[in-house]
Amino acid sequence: MGSGEREVGKPHEQLEVWKFVMQLAKAVYQLTSCFPAEERYGLAQQMSRAAVSIPSNIAEGAGRNGAKEYLHFIGISRGSLAELETQIQLAVMLNFATSDHAAFELAERTGKLLTGLHKKWNSQ
């Protein structure tokens, strides 16, 4: 590549929602790192898996052919987000986290972004 040319990233890396959910996944890992040791393979692992599933499915959907397939993977991401939000609420109930953790706000914003992405692709 010559000077001034920039390599274009993968399609999902250009999406605001993907960038945002990567931050959510990071926040979840930070949150669960403070959980009691006995939860390392319980709730913490479930939360991490759900958090990683969200951007992973957005990426997979963006790499597929056509709106129908993409919508399928956006739907999976939305399901993983619902699972994660439930698990975050449970972590608060168990006093493993507080409701003011950044993961709450990030999860809420992620829901709005995923809904917007779903509406956009559903109308195509």
Order of alpha helices (4+ residues) and beta strands (2+ residues): alpha-alpha-alpha-alpha
